[in-house]
Amino acid sequence: MKLAFSSMHPFVNFLYYAGVMILCMVCLHPVFLIGAICMILILNITQGNGEKLRKMLPSSLFFAFIITIANPLLTHRGSTILFYIGYNPITLEAVTYGCTMALSLVVIMFTFTSYNEMISSHKFLYLFSRISPKAALLTMITVRFVPLFMRRLTHITLVQRTKGVQVDAGSLKERARNGMKLLQVLLVCSLEEALQTADSMQARGFGVTKRSTYIRYRMEHRDWLILSLFVILFVCCLFGVSKGYGILTIYPKVESFFLEKNDVFVLLPFLMYISLPILIEGREWLWWRMQK
């Protein structure tokens, strides 16, 4: 689903996602991160990414669980000891820090899901091709290769299964041998296509002259207005964080999870920044309903 926010200038879209990820990495408080997860989930659902979220939810919860469990097992800092595993103490501070890092990871993963829907390849190239054309193109090719490899591996697996090459049947040695065959076919096909792409780009004169774009974006009044709001809210959040607000003090002893009054002053612009695309879409929906 195309949102009103996606029709704005690509720089505004990119600045929003960059700001979300920065804020979620500096505002390390469970209440802030849980609020950010709720807002990003609503944004993804509004974009029509509900099915994508459903598919990636098990892997996201798995990685979050691993981080939550691994941190107290590897780090024994903190003054509040919950119990012992052998001679190693499991502290409340280490568990809290692991949960906070897990929440931050989930927010970033959900943010990337929305980013992939909002920032298309031509928008990314439009933003960075003038700064560094080769680096921008290389980044887009690298990001594209991940889903492309997955689809190609699925097709190769189905074809090789007709020849008796399977990775889900037989002994461990046979599975490993068949897996290496599939990987070999995948790499050969990918390298062959990469050579064809390079020859095609050279034949078309890539890099000979300055790159042009087939879509020209212009900063309109609404783009400047939304950009100004993003900058103001972002600066307010960073100013509060620089004063120590919006951050849960964990070591050497975890403080109360309840927000203080100064933390609330950071939480409001934090949530407003993340939810601004949702508010824009809500305004467009109300305006459309009123015109009927």
Summary of the structure (lengths in Angstrom):
residues: 292
radius of gyration: 23.9
end to end distance: 20.8
largest distance: 70.0
contacts: 817
relative contact order: 0.15
helix: 73%
strand: 3%
